[in-house]
Amino acid sequence: MLAFVLPFAFAKAEVKEGGKTRWQGWYVGIEGGMPFGFSTFSSFGHDKTHLGWAAGVYGGYRFGSVFSAELSAKYGEMSLSAQDCCVERCYWLGSDGVLYKAGVLGMDSWEYADLKSHVRMGQYGARVNINLLGLFHKTADSRWDLAVSPHIYAVTTKADIRTIADDAKVMKGSTDWHLGYGADLQVGYQLTSCLKLGIYSGLTRLTGERMDAMPEHLHKNNFVWESGIRLGISFAKTKKKNMAVETTPTTIPEVPTTIPEAPQQVTTPQADHLQKETADKAETKVAEQDVAEQHKVTFPVVYFAFNSIAIKQSELSKLNDILRTLKENPDMKVTVTGWCDTKGSVAVNKRISRQRAEALKTWLVRNGIEASRITAVGNGSDGSLEAGKARRVETTDNNK
């Protein structure tokens, strides 16, 4: 039960950063697979393996790199036939739905070996996905995920008993409701920022009546094993928080209407010397400001791919420009600042932004720049720009 409660507790938490509230993201998808039933009859019957099919839709909410919760609805069909031990014991099914050891005079009855159960099944419920790779620092931002998914379903089954030889219906079943519970193991891969492909396999235990509509005897099984594929589409939503800015009224001082009379200037040798010294200092200050203006440099911005800290080939010309500027100004020290878009958790984006800045610093150091001249900083997510422009590293002169 703790696995079901924890994610919904996290749903109340908002991740705040840089004056905005970021939601982790909704997603929807489709899934389809092959179910196999195990009851009095089995999909792995005495005659052959009966392949079933199932298809459905799901939708959920991702709370971070570890937890997500979803609702799903699915419909499927499968066939089951008698198991070897039942065939060897020559069991019979009477038209009254009771198991017999031989055919009954005056009553329609059929040998187990000649029958199969065709089951139509619906599943409606919820599951929680716990991504095991998200628990570890090195794999938290991986495109892959490996999830354990406990689930609970309301399951409907309706089984018709038919003959194997000509598929003739001998008994029509009624619709039964079951409580289904179990778990899946899922492996997924993020193809793009919004498209995900995965495979799953898991068991669902059914309570209540036998899903194959056969009388219970010897075999206590009543569960479904299903394996299949999932294709999902995720959505990102960023909501900026309103921020009130307090303004301080500015008082404009009154300008005196009367201009005081300037004192008469008295020329002396000491005054001439003082005026000349003051003028020289002013000229020197202006010259220093001109030199400082000439040393101000604007560095190019280096952009990165989604969920990547690798420097793209197309950005190498920008790195060479930064390298050339630093070599031409050996006393210059800079700060490289990494950024991410708003997809993903705060902790992951903070780490990736720092790793992007470190990647740029490592490249410059390998090409001859002293590491002490470069400071690497990661600022996490930037929601003020579109995603392609937000994934970047900026370089600034520390002397500015």
C-alpha positions as MATLAB code, in Angstrom:
seq = 'MLAFVLPFAFAKAEVKEGGKTRWQGWYVGIEGGMPFGFSTFSSFGHDKTHLGWAAGVYGGYRFGSVFSAELSAKYGEMSLSAQDCCVERCYWLGSDGVLYKAGVLGMDSWEYADLKSHVRMGQYGARVNINLLGLFHKTADSRWDLAVSPHIYAVTTKADIRTIADDAKVMKGSTDWHLGYGADLQVGYQLTSCLKLGIYSGLTRLTGERMDAMPEHLHKNNFVWESGIRLGISFAKTKKKNMAVETTPTTIPEVPTTIPEAPQQVTTPQADHLQKETADKAETKVAEQDVAEQHKVTFPVVYFAFNSIAIKQSELSKLNDILRTLKENPDMKVTVTGWCDTKGSVAVNKRISRQRAEALKTWLVRNGIEASRITAVGNGSDGSLEAGKARRVETTDNNK';
ca = [
       0.000    0.000    0.000;
       2.932    2.336    0.626;
       3.870    2.076   -3.044;
       0.421    3.429   -3.972;
       0.302    6.218   -1.366;
       3.761    7.798   -1.872;
       3.288    9.060   -5.454;
      -0.042   10.696   -4.645;
       1.589   12.498   -1.726;
       4.190   13.892   -4.127;
       1.379   15.119   -6.381;
       0.691   17.891   -3.876;
       4.255   19.191   -4.050;
       5.228   21.909   -6.497;
       8.776   22.328   -7.744;
       9.684   26.020   -7.568;
      12.698   27.498   -9.270;
      13.532   30.932  -10.652;
      10.077   32.384   -9.895;
       8.063   29.698  -11.702;
       6.209   26.512  -10.796;
       7.085   23.550  -12.985;
       4.767   20.549  -13.339;
       6.489   17.253  -14.144;
       4.102   16.216  -16.920;
       1.062   14.281  -18.110;
       1.236   11.484  -20.648;
      -1.077    9.171  -22.620;
      -0.465    6.060  -24.675;
      -1.621    2.789  -26.185;
      -0.554   -0.751  -25.374;
      -1.130   -4.202  -26.775;
       0.004   -7.693  -25.890;
      -0.615  -11.433  -25.751;
      -2.352  -12.721  -22.592;
      -2.187  -16.332  -21.392;
      -4.724  -17.664  -18.892;
      -4.215  -20.196  -16.093;
      -7.325  -21.606  -14.440;
      -8.915  -25.080  -14.472;
      -8.132  -24.894  -18.167;
      -4.914  -23.258  -19.399;
      -3.681  -21.402  -22.481;
      -0.921  -24.041  -22.497;
      -3.394  -26.881  -22.938;
      -2.986  -30.520  -23.850;
      -3.612  -29.847  -27.554;
      -1.514  -26.677  -28.199;
      -0.584  -23.227  -26.947;
      -3.460  -20.796  -27.442;
      -2.304  -17.233  -28.212;
      -4.553  -14.451  -26.963;
      -4.623  -10.737  -27.733;
      -5.292   -7.573  -25.736;
      -5.262   -3.848  -26.512;
      -5.989   -0.719  -24.536;
      -5.204    2.875  -23.612;
      -3.599    4.472  -20.590;
      -2.925    7.925  -19.219;
      -0.962    9.153  -16.239;
       1.176   11.725  -14.508;
       4.933   11.652  -14.020;
       6.059   13.076  -10.670;
       9.815   12.901  -11.376;
      12.516   10.502  -12.473;
      11.284    7.732  -10.126;
       7.495    7.754   -9.686;
       4.536    7.908  -12.051;
       0.887    6.844  -11.652;
      -1.627    5.996  -14.361;
      -5.122    4.746  -15.181;
      -5.794    2.220  -17.933;
      -8.572    0.395  -19.769;
      -8.031   -2.730  -21.855;
     -10.002   -5.387  -23.728;
      -8.792   -8.825  -24.828;
      -9.687  -12.386  -25.770;
      -7.981  -15.717  -25.155;
      -8.673  -19.461  -25.345;
      -7.867  -22.138  -22.766;
      -8.067  -25.946  -22.982;
      -7.740  -28.847  -20.573;
      -4.390  -29.601  -18.981;
      -2.678  -32.944  -19.497;
      -3.559  -34.324  -16.045;
      -7.290  -33.655  -16.555;
      -7.225  -35.383  -19.931;
      -5.463  -38.408  -18.450;
      -8.176  -38.672  -15.743;
     -10.905  -38.550  -18.453;
     -12.953  -35.808  -16.777;
     -16.330  -34.871  -18.249;
     -18.355  -31.658  -18.087;
     -22.085  -32.068  -17.696;
     -24.603  -29.600  -19.063;
     -25.371  -28.717  -15.447;
     -21.818  -27.303  -15.107;
     -20.595  -30.089  -12.795;
     -17.449  -32.223  -13.223;
     -18.003  -35.976  -13.711;
     -15.646  -38.920  -13.992;
     -17.607  -40.314  -16.974;
     -20.473  -39.374  -19.262;
     -23.906  -39.238  -17.589;
     -26.866  -41.084  -19.097;
     -29.754  -38.834  -20.049;
     -27.650  -35.637  -19.803;
     -25.578  -33.833  -22.379;
     -21.919  -34.101  -21.371;
     -18.557  -33.594  -23.012;
     -15.107  -34.954  -22.364;
     -12.568  -32.364  -21.180;
     -10.167  -33.355  -23.948;
     -12.698  -32.175  -26.559;
     -13.419  -28.766  -25.034;
     -11.904  -25.312  -24.855;
     -12.941  -22.112  -23.060;
     -13.082  -18.865  -25.067;
     -12.707  -15.966  -22.626;
     -13.440  -12.302  -23.301;
     -11.894  -10.009  -20.715;
     -11.921   -6.309  -19.774;
      -9.500   -4.639  -17.328;
     -10.044   -1.218  -15.738;
      -7.815    0.153  -13.009;
      -4.653    1.891  -11.854;
      -0.951    1.187  -11.485;
       2.111    2.882  -10.089;
       5.445    2.808  -11.953;
       8.650    2.864   -9.900;
      11.659    3.505  -12.141;
      14.596    1.691  -10.546;
      17.151    3.533  -12.709;
      15.883    6.845  -11.326;
      17.074    5.844   -7.867;
      20.739    6.068   -8.869;
      22.706    9.226   -9.576;
      24.432    7.955  -12.735;
      21.259    6.675  -14.428;
      18.665    9.171  -13.169;
      18.787   11.190  -16.422;
      19.109    8.185  -18.761;
      16.788    7.737  -21.739;
      16.207    4.173  -20.493;
      13.993    3.232  -17.578;
      13.408   -0.064  -15.772;
      10.169    0.028  -13.795;
       8.343   -2.224  -11.377;
       4.606   -1.536  -11.686;
       2.191   -2.855   -9.010;
      -1.393   -2.634  -10.224;
      -4.992   -3.200   -9.133;
      -7.835   -3.763  -11.635;
     -11.551   -4.358  -11.838;
     -11.753   -7.283  -14.296;
     -14.736   -8.622  -16.232;
     -14.694  -12.076  -17.829;
     -17.214  -13.924  -19.944;
     -16.339  -17.493  -20.982;
     -18.082  -19.657  -23.584;
     -17.339  -23.406  -23.616;
     -16.768  -24.676  -27.172;
     -15.609  -27.827  -28.892;
     -12.050  -27.910  -30.160;
     -12.916  -29.805  -33.336;
     -15.574  -27.530  -34.895;
     -15.656  -24.524  -32.496;
     -19.315  -25.207  -31.701;
     -20.651  -23.470  -28.591;
     -21.913  -25.985  -26.029;
     -22.326  -23.715  -22.981;
     -22.742  -19.942  -22.810;
     -21.179  -18.251  -19.835;
     -22.267  -15.190  -17.881;
     -20.287  -12.035  -17.128;
     -18.311  -12.229  -13.884;
     -16.545   -9.429  -12.029;
     -13.174   -9.994  -10.352;
     -10.696   -8.013   -8.323;
      -7.345   -8.293  -10.094;
      -4.014   -7.445   -8.524;
      -0.383   -8.054   -9.430;
       2.645   -6.344  -10.951;
       4.402   -5.732  -14.273;
       8.051   -5.323  -15.166;
       8.565   -2.613  -17.799;
      11.540   -1.519  -19.893;
      11.203    1.781  -21.792;
      13.276    4.062  -23.999;
      12.680    7.784  -24.610;
      12.830    8.070  -28.426;
      12.317   11.863  -28.421;
      11.443   14.501  -25.834;
       7.779   13.458  -26.028;
       7.683    9.923  -27.549;
       8.451    6.779  -25.541;
       8.499    3.097  -26.542;
       8.472    0.225  -24.052;
       7.818   -3.458  -23.435;
       6.130   -5.060  -20.425;
       5.422   -8.455  -18.884;
       3.459   -9.256  -15.744;
       0.921  -11.314  -13.791;
      -2.608  -10.453  -12.626;
      -4.264  -12.629   -9.995;
      -8.082  -12.823  -10.203;
     -10.347  -13.351   -7.209;
     -13.812  -14.900   -7.279;
     -15.199  -17.296   -9.890;
     -13.079  -19.238  -12.344;
     -12.450  -17.083  -15.402;
     -12.804  -20.110  -17.746;
     -16.306  -20.991  -16.365;
     -15.112  -24.523  -15.560;
     -15.772  -26.177  -12.178;
     -12.875  -25.807   -9.758;
     -11.076  -29.096   -9.175;
      -7.410  -29.818   -8.382;
      -6.112  -26.664  -10.080;
      -6.392  -23.588   -7.852;
      -4.903  -21.190  -10.416;
      -6.847  -18.177  -11.589;
      -4.464  -15.629  -13.097;
      -3.382  -14.023  -16.382;
       0.160  -13.597  -17.653;
       0.549  -10.933  -20.352;
       3.474   -9.513  -22.345;
       3.344   -6.701  -24.890;
       4.479   -3.262  -26.046;
       3.587    0.316  -25.050;
       3.811    3.570  -27.001;
       3.361    6.795  -25.032;
       3.262   10.542  -25.681;
       4.194   12.910  -22.845;
       3.263   16.554  -22.358;
       5.239   19.227  -20.467;
       3.518   22.154  -18.764;
       5.227   25.158  -17.206;
       3.258   27.673  -15.192;
       4.907   30.906  -14.191;
       4.198   32.257  -10.754;
       2.932   35.803  -10.448;
       5.500   37.967   -8.699;
       4.577   41.323   -7.193;
       7.240   43.980   -7.600;
       7.210   46.702   -4.987;
       8.002   50.109   -6.320;
       9.306   53.009   -4.268;
       7.977   56.428   -5.185;
      10.664   58.770   -6.358;
      10.645   62.359   -5.161;
      12.029   64.876   -7.624;
      13.822   67.648   -5.761;
      12.698   71.150   -6.462;
      14.990   73.134   -8.682;
      15.774   76.567   -7.247;
      14.527   79.362   -9.406;
      17.363   81.618   -8.391;
      20.795   80.776   -9.763;
      23.522   81.859   -7.325;
      26.118   84.158   -8.690;
      29.426   82.421   -9.471;
      32.330   83.696   -7.434;
      34.936   85.625   -9.308;
      37.925   83.436  -10.205;
      41.240   84.628   -8.820;
      44.254   83.581  -10.844;
      47.392   82.697   -8.878;
      50.398   80.461   -9.684;
      49.175   77.901   -7.122;
      45.690   77.858   -8.668;
      47.099   77.372  -12.187;
      49.156   74.394  -10.992;
      46.154   72.836   -9.243;
      43.924   73.212  -12.326;
      46.555   71.610  -14.551;
      47.004   68.650  -12.174;
      43.229   68.104  -12.039;
      42.968   68.170  -15.838;
      45.797   65.589  -16.166;
      44.032   63.214  -13.758;
      40.753   63.525  -15.683;
      42.506   62.736  -18.989;
      44.180   59.682  -17.414;
      40.836   58.376  -16.092;
      39.204   58.797  -19.508;
      42.087   56.932  -21.146;
      41.737   54.027  -18.675;
      38.009   53.832  -19.383;
      38.693   53.718  -23.129;
      41.122   50.799  -22.654;
      38.582   48.927  -20.506;
      35.923   49.414  -23.168;
      38.253   47.957  -25.794;
      38.742   44.773  -23.683;
      35.025   44.039  -23.303;
      34.301   40.842  -25.243;
      31.055   39.147  -26.242;
      31.388   35.363  -26.366;
      29.203   33.085  -28.525;
      26.548   30.901  -26.876;
      27.036   27.121  -27.181;
      23.818   25.073  -27.539;
      23.197   21.430  -26.571;
      20.840   18.627  -27.634;
      18.013   17.388  -25.395;
      19.213   15.344  -22.396;
      22.847   15.587  -23.583;
      26.070   17.059  -22.233;
      28.088   16.247  -25.375;
      29.314   19.185  -27.464;
      27.815   19.038  -30.948;
      30.088   19.128  -33.989;
      28.236   22.165  -35.290;
      29.200   24.158  -32.150;
      32.972   23.587  -32.384;
      33.536   26.807  -34.347;
      32.091   28.753  -31.377;
      34.441   26.985  -28.976;
      37.381   27.886  -31.205;
      36.286   31.550  -31.062;
      36.239   31.418  -27.253;
      39.630   29.676  -27.210;
      41.172   32.281  -29.512;
      39.886   35.154  -27.354;
      41.308   33.617  -24.170;
      44.701   33.038  -25.806;
      44.801   36.633  -27.067;
      44.014   37.872  -23.528;
      46.152   35.746  -21.166;
      45.073   37.686  -18.068;
      41.360   37.264  -18.728;
      39.298   35.006  -16.425;
      35.821   33.834  -17.392;
      32.741   32.076  -15.993;
      30.938   29.440  -18.066;
      27.292   29.027  -17.018;
      25.181   26.024  -18.047;
      21.387   25.967  -18.483;
      18.635   23.389  -19.208;
      15.075   23.550  -20.485;
      12.144   22.930  -18.096;
      11.674   19.219  -18.855;
      12.661   16.836  -16.049;
      13.163   17.266  -12.325;
      14.940   20.168  -10.637;
      17.757   17.971   -9.316;
      18.449   16.380  -12.714;
      18.409   19.713  -14.576;
      20.702   21.289  -11.986;
      23.196   18.468  -12.475;
      23.020   18.456  -16.293;
      23.456   22.245  -16.472;
      26.622   21.958  -14.348;
      27.891   19.048  -16.482;
      27.405   21.120  -19.651;
      29.468   23.934  -18.172;
      32.135   21.434  -17.089;
      32.194   19.949  -20.619;
      32.994   23.385  -22.083;
      35.659   24.020  -19.434;
      37.265   20.595  -20.060;
      37.485   21.301  -23.795;
      39.186   24.666  -23.219;
      41.660   23.189  -20.705;
      42.567   20.400  -23.108;
      43.323   23.009  -25.723;
      45.781   25.009  -23.611;
      43.791   27.247  -21.226;
      44.661   27.071  -17.528;
      41.838   25.596  -15.438;
      42.258   28.363  -12.823;
      41.089   30.910  -15.400;
      37.677   29.220  -15.850;
      34.824   28.919  -13.346;
      32.028   26.438  -14.213;
      28.500   27.062  -12.854;
      25.190   25.223  -13.386;
      22.003   27.294  -13.053;
      19.452   24.520  -13.769;
      16.315   25.244  -15.824;
      15.463   28.406  -17.769;
      11.785   28.795  -18.578;
      12.146   32.217  -20.196;
      13.367   30.761  -23.510;
      12.121   28.040  -25.829;
      13.606   24.604  -25.135;
      16.154   24.668  -27.978;
      17.563   28.025  -26.852;
      17.407   27.199  -23.125;
      19.807   24.226  -23.416;
      23.028   26.274  -23.546;
      26.289   27.395  -21.978;
      27.125   31.128  -21.765;
      30.630   32.542  -21.260;
      31.192   35.857  -19.495;
      34.296   37.893  -18.693;
      34.880   38.109  -14.928;
      36.476   41.554  -15.368;
      33.338   43.163  -16.727;
];
